[in-house]
Amino acid sequence: NFEQSAPLYRELIRLQPESTRIAFYQSKVVDLVSRSAVGDKKPTINETKRLVELYQAVKAKSGSFSGDAAQKAKTDIEEAEVLAESTVRRLGQEWNREAKKVRSKPTYEAAKVMYSDYLSLFPASKFAYEMRFQLGDLYYKLEQFDDAAKAYEATVLADPKGKFLVEAPNDNILALEEHLKDLNLPKPKVADDKPIEIHVQRKRLVDACDRYAKFVPEEKAEKLIAVMYKAAKTFYDHNQLEEATKRFDEIVARNPAAEEAEYSANLIIDTHNLKQDWNRLYETSSRYLKNDVLIKDRPKLHEQLLSSGEYAKFKLVEILDNDLKKQGASLAPVAKAYEEFQAEFPKSKNADKALYNASVAWDSVGERERAAGLRKKL
């Protein structure tokens, strides 16, 4: 009889508080109480908490034994572990299934307690990986998103190639997004074009995105580009433009046809323009214009890249012109640069100006005939 047997084991614990068998006795109590108090889960939860205390106390004390006493303690702990592990795992998973069936929040809470106690007792068991992931699901169901995220993250780190190699990284991101909604953090305010430190909770989301990109096999990573963009945009929103640009460029390289690749390309161009980094603006615009997949059926992007590359190139030639004039150096390189600009961008509004400036520069170095040829062309 379950109800009559449990008190006998409690009495053994009371009479032999120093025995290394008490964890085994308490495992019996948990099993018996769970089978007798089917409707009420609270007694089982209370007895399981007692099991955690006794099991941990016996393990801690076992290190002080030697000889036969040490061997007996080892045997007793192993016997307790077998029963306790199977009992607590069984209860947690049974209650989890029950909660899903009846959609009962109290049952989800009860299952969560059993999972937590299991992982306190057996963090390295062969079932810990699956139990930790399922605990994450329980936290998520209970809208305890911070704890859910921590459980999913622990699952990923415990075995990046495990059974839940796709679900755990993905659910880690989803839980953190919900957690951030709950926190309702203020939007970052950029001032003086200085980088802003990313809030530690937002940084957790970036790290989760990076884990998804790192561990989920590409053939199974359906959300890869969206996840990469989410992380890159976080750096962009905090004015950490160097890191953001690097990540946006990787998105374009990996999947230029993706919607996020177009967004990324535009943001990179805007960033280089904002920083007046004319070399990188020209290089990036030219490179992206050669990417047929990126610009296909995207006329606005195509036009933006053309105008940005043209503007950057002309600024670079003007800077060269001014620098060489200040140095009193030969303007031959300037003349060549203006000619190259006109050849690359013949329809530019600055094309005629480039030819004229080139002719003036050739004149200044004694190349009268070449200058006259350009004026005639003009």
C-alpha positions as semicolon CSV with decimal commas, in nm:
position;residue;x (nm);y (nm);z (nm)
1;N;0,000;0,000;0,000
2;F;0,154;0,328;-0,114
3;E;0,002;0,543;0,162
4;Q;0,116;0,304;0,438
5;S;0,465;0,243;0,301
6;A;0,581;0,606;0,274
7;P;0,561;0,672;0,652
8;L;0,780;0,366;0,716
9;Y;1,061;0,514;0,505
10;R;1,016;0,850;0,675
11;E;1,056;0,679;1,006
12;L;1,377;0,511;0,892
13;I;1,513;0,854;0,795
14;R;1,414;0,993;1,136
15;L;1,577;0,704;1,323
16;Q;1,898;0,701;1,113
17;P;1,966;1,065;1,019
18;E;2,341;0,999;0,973
19;S;2,294;0,694;0,750
20;T;2,406;0,712;0,387
21;R;2,085;0,522;0,301
22;I;1,855;0,816;0,376
23;A;1,869;0,948;0,016
24;F;1,752;0,609;-0,107
25;Y;1,474;0,604;0,154
26;Q;1,360;0,950;0,048
27;S;1,361;0,841;-0,319
28;K;1,119;0,567;-0,213
29;V;0,906;0,827;-0,034
30;V;0,885;1,043;-0,348
31;D;0,788;0,746;-0,563
32;L;0,525;0,623;-0,318
33;V;0,372;0,964;-0,251
34;S;0,350;1,039;-0,623
35;R;0,155;0,719;-0,678
36;S;-0,083;0,773;-0,386
37;A;-0,148;1,148;-0,425
38;V;-0,235;1,146;-0,795
39;G;-0,457;1,453;-0,793
40;D;-0,257;1,668;-0,554
41;K;0,098;1,732;-0,669
42;K;0,207;1,948;-0,378
43;P;0,298;1,658;-0,144
44;T;0,517;1,506;-0,417
45;I;0,685;1,841;-0,480
46;N;0,759;1,884;-0,111
47;E;0,902;1,534;-0,082
48;T;1,117;1,591;-0,391
49;K;1,264;1,906;-0,239
50;R;1,348;1,702;0,068
51;L;1,512;1,444;-0,160
52;V;1,733;1,713;-0,316
53;E;1,844;1,824;0,031
54;L;1,919;1,473;0,158
55;Y;2,088;1,354;-0,160
56;Q;2,320;1,654;-0,173
57;A;2,394;1,622;0,200
58;V;2,485;1,254;0,169
59;K;2,709;1,320;-0,133
60;A;2,886;1,602;0,048
61;K;2,938;1,386;0,357
62;S;3,060;1,080;0,164
63;G;3,396;1,242;0,098
64;S;3,484;1,220;0,466
65;F;3,459;0,839;0,477
66;S;3,738;0,590;0,418
67;G;3,777;0,214;0,377
68;D;3,462;0,003;0,402
69;A;3,255;0,304;0,509
70;A;3,352;0,488;0,190
71;Q;3,261;0,189;-0,026
72;K;2,925;0,152;0,151
73;A;2,850;0,522;0,105
74;K;2,937;0,494;-0,264
75;T;2,704;0,195;-0,307
76;D;2,422;0,366;-0,118
77;I;2,454;0,684;-0,323
78;E;2,456;0,490;-0,650
79;E;2,144;0,298;-0,546
80;A;1,971;0,620;-0,445
81;E;2,076;0,785;-0,769
82;V;1,923;0,513;-0,987
83;L;1,586;0,533;-0,813
84;A;1,581;0,911;-0,769
85;E;1,684;0,980;-1,128
86;S;1,419;0,760;-1,283
87;T;1,147;0,875;-1,041
88;V;1,199;1,251;-1,071
89;R;1,245;1,231;-1,448
90;R;0,929;1,020;-1,483
91;L;0,725;1,265;-1,277
92;G;0,854;1,571;-1,459
93;Q;0,780;1,430;-1,802
94;E;0,443;1,285;-1,701
95;W;0,331;1,616;-1,558
96;N;0,462;1,799;-1,863
97;R;0,253;1,578;-2,091
98;E;-0,047;1,625;-1,864
99;A;-0,004;2,004;-1,868
100;K;0,007;2,009;-2,248
101;K;-0,307;1,796;-2,262
102;V;-0,518;1,994;-2,015
103;R;-0,341;2,329;-2,069
104;S;-0,318;2,385;-1,697
105;K;-0,081;2,653;-1,567
106;P;-0,055;2,494;-1,216
107;T;0,043;2,164;-1,379
108;Y;0,305;2,341;-1,591
109;E;0,437;2,499;-1,269
110;A;0,449;2,161;-1,097
111;A;0,632;2,004;-1,391
112;K;0,878;2,295;-1,394
113;V;0,964;2,230;-1,029
114;M;1,034;1,863;-1,099
115;Y;1,255;1,947;-1,398
116;S;1,447;2,202;-1,191
117;D;1,495;1,954;-0,908
118;Y;1,607;1,689;-1,155
119;L;1,875;1,915;-1,299
120;S;1,988;2,012;-0,948
121;L;2,033;1,645;-0,868
122;F;2,164;1,514;-1,200
123;P;2,311;1,799;-1,410
124;A;2,542;1,560;-1,596
125;S;2,309;1,264;-1,654
126;K;2,257;1,131;-2,005
127;F;1,905;1,272;-1,992
128;A;2,005;1,619;-1,865
129;Y;2,036;1,761;-2,217
130;E;1,678;1,672;-2,309
131;M;1,542;1,767;-1,966
132;R;1,710;2,108;-1,987
133;F;1,555;2,178;-2,326
134;Q;1,212;2,068;-2,204
135;L;1,255;2,291;-1,899
136;G;1,312;2,579;-2,140
137;D;0,980;2,495;-2,307
138;L;0,808;2,493;-1,969
139;Y;0,946;2,834;-1,880
140;Y;0,834;2,963;-2,220
141;K;0,481;2,825;-2,173
142;L;0,471;3,003;-1,836
143;E;0,594;3,324;-2,003
144;Q;0,906;3,324;-1,787
145;F;1,112;3,422;-2,086
146;D;1,438;3,513;-1,914
147;D;1,462;3,168;-1,754
148;A;1,352;3,005;-2,078
149;A;1,634;3,179;-2,265
150;K;1,888;3,064;-2,007
151;A;1,768;2,703;-2,034
152;Y;1,783;2,707;-2,414
153;E;2,129;2,866;-2,410
154;A;2,253;2,601;-2,167
155;T;2,113;2,334;-2,400
156;V;2,302;2,478;-2,698
157;L;2,629;2,502;-2,508
158;A;2,592;2,155;-2,354
159;D;2,592;1,989;-2,698
160;P;2,597;2,212;-3,008
161;K;2,543;1,903;-3,227
162;G;2,273;1,747;-3,012
163;K;1,915;1,644;-3,082
164;F;1,789;2,002;-3,053
165;L;2,067;2,164;-3,257
166;V;1,808;2,368;-3,454
167;E;1,530;2,416;-3,199
168;A;1,745;2,525;-2,901
169;P;1,930;2,811;-3,079
170;N;1,607;2,925;-3,246
171;D;1,401;2,915;-2,926
172;N;1,682;3,092;-2,741
173;I;1,634;3,388;-2,979
174;L;1,254;3,381;-2,949
175;A;1,267;3,374;-2,569
176;L;1,510;3,666;-2,556
177;E;1,294;3,871;-2,792
178;E;0,998;3,820;-2,560
179;H;1,216;3,898;-2,259
180;L;1,323;4,226;-2,420
181;K;0,959;4,315;-2,488
182;D;0,888;4,264;-2,120
183;L;1,181;4,486;-2,022
184;N;1,066;4,761;-2,259
185;L;1,414;4,914;-2,275
186;P;1,440;5,267;-2,415
187;K;1,564;5,296;-2,772
188;P;1,931;5,387;-2,803
189;K;1,991;5,759;-2,856
190;V;2,288;5,843;-3,076
191;A;2,469;6,165;-2,991
192;D;2,778;6,320;-3,151
193;D;2,814;6,017;-3,379
194;K;2,972;5,824;-3,093
195;P;2,917;5,449;-3,045
196;I;2,670;5,352;-2,773
197;E;2,724;5,056;-2,545
198;I;2,474;4,778;-2,611
199;H;2,258;4,697;-2,309
200;V;2,357;4,364;-2,157
201;Q;2,014;4,214;-2,229
202;R;2,028;4,318;-2,595
203;K;2,381;4,179;-2,609
204;R;2,237;3,844;-2,499
205;L;2,017;3,850;-2,810
206;V;2,318;3,929;-3,032
207;D;2,508;3,638;-2,875
208;A;2,210;3,407;-2,931
209;C;2,199;3,511;-3,298
210;D;2,571;3,442;-3,330
211;R;2,527;3,097;-3,176
212;Y;2,251;3,021;-3,427
213;A;2,480;3,122;-3,714
214;K;2,770;2,925;-3,568
215;F;2,605;2,599;-3,466
216;V;2,299;2,540;-3,685
217;P;2,402;2,359;-4,006
218;E;2,346;2,588;-4,304
219;E;2,117;2,339;-4,478
220;K;1,888;2,347;-4,172
221;A;1,925;2,714;-4,086
222;E;1,609;2,850;-4,249
223;K;1,630;3,174;-4,050
224;L;2,004;3,229;-4,092
225;I;1,996;3,554;-4,291
226;A;1,716;3,703;-4,079
227;V;1,908;3,614;-3,764
228;M;2,233;3,760;-3,898
229;Y;2,050;4,080;-3,994
230;K;1,895;4,106;-3,648
231;A;2,240;4,105;-3,488
232;A;2,392;4,343;-3,744
233;K;2,105;4,591;-3,704
234;T;2,159;4,596;-3,328
235;F;2,515;4,718;-3,380
236;Y;2,391;4,971;-3,638
237;D;2,126;5,107;-3,400
238;H;2,397;5,163;-3,139
239;N;2,619;5,346;-3,387
240;Q;2,880;5,069;-3,375
241;L;2,913;5,112;-3,748
242;E;3,235;4,924;-3,814
243;E;3,097;4,600;-3,671
244;A;2,757;4,660;-3,830
245;T;2,911;4,717;-4,174
246;K;3,118;4,399;-4,151
247;R;2,808;4,196;-4,062
248;F;2,589;4,358;-4,330
249;D;2,854;4,285;-4,592
250;E;2,860;3,919;-4,488
251;I;2,484;3,902;-4,540
252;V;2,519;4,038;-4,894
253;A;2,796;3,789;-4,966
254;R;2,607;3,486;-4,830
255;N;2,268;3,545;-4,987
256;P;2,247;3,850;-5,218
257;A;1,895;3,754;-5,327
258;A;1,758;3,785;-4,973
259;E;1,547;4,085;-4,880
260;E;1,787;4,152;-4,592
261;A;2,075;4,174;-4,841
262;E;1,912;4,477;-5,008
263;Y;1,857;4,643;-4,668
264;S;2,216;4,565;-4,574
265;A;2,359;4,708;-4,895
266;N;2,167;5,033;-4,848
267;L;2,277;5,068;-4,487
268;I;2,642;5,007;-4,578
269;I;2,624;5,276;-4,848
270;D;2,457;5,517;-4,604
271;T;2,725;5,444;-4,343
272;H;3,019;5,511;-4,575
273;N;2,849;5,827;-4,699
274;L;2,782;5,946;-4,344
275;K;3,145;5,888;-4,247
276;Q;3,264;6,047;-4,573
277;D;3,470;5,736;-4,635
278;W;3,490;5,794;-5,009
279;N;3,734;5,508;-5,075
280;R;3,509;5,248;-4,917
281;L;3,196;5,405;-5,064
282;Y;3,343;5,379;-5,413
283;E;3,484;5,030;-5,361
284;T;3,161;4,892;-5,214
285;S;2,935;5,053;-5,474
286;S;3,151;4,922;-5,758
287;R;3,164;4,573;-5,609
288;Y;2,789;4,553;-5,549
289;L;2,714;4,678;-5,902
290;K;2,896;4,370;-6,031
291;N;2,677;4,143;-5,818
292;D;2,402;4,052;-6,065
293;V;2,198;3,861;-5,806
294;L;2,199;4,157;-5,567
295;I;2,081;4,419;-5,817
296;K;1,840;4,200;-6,015
297;D;1,489;4,354;-6,017
298;R;1,603;4,622;-5,769
299;P;1,613;4,944;-5,974
300;K;1,628;5,174;-5,670
301;L;1,928;4,992;-5,528
302;H;2,095;4,991;-5,869
303;E;2,045;5,367;-5,903
304;Q;2,168;5,425;-5,546
305;L;2,486;5,228;-5,610
306;L;2,553;5,410;-5,937
307;S;2,507;5,756;-5,789
308;S;2,704;5,671;-5,474
309;G;2,997;5,526;-5,665
310;E;3,002;5,822;-5,902
311;Y;2,985;6,077;-5,620
312;A;3,258;5,903;-5,419
313;K;3,489;5,874;-5,721
314;F;3,456;6,245;-5,803
315;K;3,521;6,341;-5,438
316;L;3,838;6,130;-5,440
317;V;3,967;6,304;-5,756
318;E;3,886;6,646;-5,607
319;I;4,073;6,558;-5,288
320;L;4,373;6,443;-5,492
321;D;4,357;6,766;-5,694
322;N;4,356;6,985;-5,382
323;D;4,631;6,785;-5,208
324;L;4,873;6,799;-5,503
325;K;4,809;7,170;-5,552
326;K;4,890;7,237;-5,185
327;Q;5,210;7,036;-5,223
328;G;5,304;7,217;-5,544
329;A;5,340;6,877;-5,708
330;S;5,275;6,772;-6,067
331;L;4,905;6,754;-6,155
332;A;4,955;6,473;-6,406
333;P;4,797;6,216;-6,170
334;V;4,500;6,450;-6,130
335;A;4,457;6,484;-6,506
336;K;4,460;6,105;-6,543
337;A;4,213;6,064;-6,257
338;Y;3,965;6,311;-6,409
339;E;3,990;6,133;-6,746
340;E;3,931;5,798;-6,578
341;F;3,626;5,941;-6,404
342;Q;3,479;6,064;-6,732
343;A;3,545;5,727;-6,896
344;E;3,378;5,537;-6,610
345;F;3,083;5,775;-6,572
346;P;3,027;5,932;-6,918
347;K;2,664;6,025;-6,833
348;S;2,748;6,191;-6,504
349;K;2,654;6,556;-6,455
350;N;3,022;6,600;-6,364
351;A;3,155;6,431;-6,679
352;D;3,207;6,759;-6,869
353;K;3,357;6,922;-6,561
354;A;3,599;6,629;-6,529
355;L;3,715;6,671;-6,891
356;Y;3,765;7,043;-6,843
357;N;3,958;6,995;-6,518
358;A;4,170;6,729;-6,686
359;S;4,258;6,967;-6,971
360;V;4,360;7,238;-6,720
361;A;4,575;6,989;-6,532
362;W;4,747;6,872;-6,852
363;D;4,811;7,234;-6,946
364;S;4,978;7,293;-6,610
365;V;5,235;7,019;-6,678
366;G;5,305;7,131;-7,036
367;E;5,091;6,872;-7,212
368;R;4,934;7,132;-7,444
369;E;4,839;6,893;-7,721
370;R;4,668;6,650;-7,483
371;A;4,483;6,938;-7,317
372;A;4,368;7,069;-7,656
373;G;4,240;6,723;-7,749
374;L;4,025;6,710;-7,435
375;R;3,885;7,059;-7,497
376;K;3,797;6,957;-7,850
377;K;3,628;6,644;-7,716
378;L;3,443;6,862;-7,465
